[in-house]
Amino acid sequence: MGTAGDAPAAAAAAAEEQSPQPPKRTLVFTYGTLKRGFSNHGLLQELALGGDAAFVGAATTASPLPLVCGPYRVPFLLNLPGAGAGAHRVAGELYAVTPRGLDRLDELEGVSRGHYERLPVSVDLAADGAARVDAIAYFAHRAYAGELWRRSGEKGYPEYSHAVAAGYVRRKDRPQDVTFLEQIRIFVSSQS
């Protein structure tokens, strides 16, 4: 039988076993307006303050992928591996995000409305000798990704920089009587 001195240790061990595990985090590769210094980064800052996101580091896609701008200079990563010389290893930022944070990002990216889709991507971290990790990214929805690529002249950007983003129009400043998917359809059917 144990002594009275064993009770605090046993209680601490029991409390540790019952304490909830931290939520599993998903690595999210951001390449556009969610990056630091861009218009939607405030959401990641808010998530970080609530413990639902943490900056991991700068990263680059392991394989070349097309990064283009659509209507209102909105950035789109296209899930078109092997797209050719116009694709690049895209530079961005990597975040570790909780399920609650992913729900908020899905909402911003219009996943349920067919704007973007969350898909796996391999990225190389800039620090630590370019360690390769598996993450997810918000890609242009497959329903219009090919059309965006053709509309861009099959030329993408290696990074969504401030120069590339020049002319970006925030969601609240876009026409409110036209859906985002309608804006994309108009954009891809127009001449460049």
N, C-alpha and C positions, 0 to 999 in steps of 0.2 A: 504494500500500500504506500502511496506517495505521502510526502510531508506537506505541511501548509505552505512551505516555500515553493513547492511545485505549482501551486494554483495560479499565480500570476502568469507563469510561462505557458501553462495549458490554456488559460483564457486568451492570451495573446495569439497563440497558435490557432485556436478556434476562430477568433475574429479575423485572422488573416485568411483562413480558408473560406469564410463567408463573405469577405469583402468582394465587391463586384470587380471583375476584370475590366481594364480599360477597353473601350470599344475598338474593334479591329479597324485598322486604317487602310485605306486604299491609296496607292500612289496615283496622283493626277498630274498629267503633263499639260501645262497651260502654254499657249503660244500666241495669244492675241490680247484681247481687252482685259483679261483677268490678270495679266502680268503687272508687276510693280510699275507705277507711273502711268498706267492706262485707266480708262474710265470705269471699268467694272472691278478693279482691284479692291475697292472698298468692301465688296462682299467677302473676299478672302480675309481681309483685315478683321471684319466683324466675326467671321467664323473662327479666326485665330484667337480673338479675345474671349470667345466662348469655349475654347478648348477643342473646337471641331476641325481645325486645320493648322498645319505647321509647315513652314517653308523648309524644304530639304536642300535645294540648291539649284544652280543653273544646270540645264541639260540640253541635249541635242538628240533628235531622233536617230536611232541606230541606222536606219535605212533612208534613202532619199524619198521624200513624199512631196506632193504639190501643196503649197500654201498660196492661196489666191485671195483677192478681195472681191466681194460681191457688192450688192447695192449698199450705198452709204459707206463704202470702204470697210464693211464688216469682214473680218478675217474668217477664212474657212480652210481647215486642213482637210485634204481629200484622201480618202482611203483608196488610192490608186497606186499601189506599189508597182515599180517598174514603169512609171509614167514617162520615162525618158529624160532627156537632157534638161528639160524645164523644171524638173523636181530637184529638191535639195535636201540635205540633212538640216532639218528645221531647228532653230534655236528657240528655247523657251525656259520655263521654270517648272520645277517639280515640287509638289505639295503632298503631304500625308493628310488624308481627309477621313473623318468618321462617316458612318452611314448617314447620320443626320446632316452632315455637311454635304454629302453627295446628293441628298434630296434637294437641298437648296441650289446646288450647282445645276442639277437636272432641270429644275424650275427655270433658272435663268437661261439655260441653253435651249429651252423649248423641246426637250426630249419627247414628252408626251404629245406634242403638237407636230412632230416630224421635222423640226428645224435642224437639229443635230442628233447624232446618235453616239452613245458612249461605247467605244470599242478599245480593245487592247492595242498597245503600242510598246515597242522596246525603245528605251532611251539610254544614252550614255551620260553619266554625271560628269560635269566639268571638273570637279575636284576628285580626289581619291583615285587618281590614275584612270579616269574615265570608266568607272565600274558600270557595267550594263545591268539595268533593272527592267522589270516588266511593270508597266503602268497602264492607265487608261487615258484616253484623250477624247475630247468632243469633236468628232468629225462631221463634216457636212453630210446631211442625210443622203443615202445612196440614191434616192429618187431623183436628185438633181445634181449630184457631184460631177458626173461626166459632162453635163451641160455647162457647169461653171468652168471646168477645165478647158473645154472648147472655147467658151466665151473669153477666157483669159489668153487665148492664143497659145495655149499649152506652155505658158511661161509662169513659173511661180517665184516666190520670194524665199530667201534663206531665213528671213526673220521679219516679224511684224514690228518694224521700228517706227519711231515717230514720223520719219519721212514717208514711209509706206502708208501710215495711218492718216496722213494729212487729208483733211476733208471728211474724216469719220463723223457721222451724225449719230448722236445718242438716240436711243429708242424713244425717249419722251419727246424728241424734236422731229421725229419722222411723221409722215401722214398717218393719222390714227384710223382713217376710214378704209385702209388697205392692209390686209394681213401681211405678215412677213413672208409667207409662202407666195402670195400674189406679187409682192415686191421682187422676190427672186425670179419668178416666172417672167415678169416684165424685163428684168435685168438681163436674163439669159437670151431673151428673144430680141433684144436691142442690138444695134451695131456697136462695136467697141470704138 
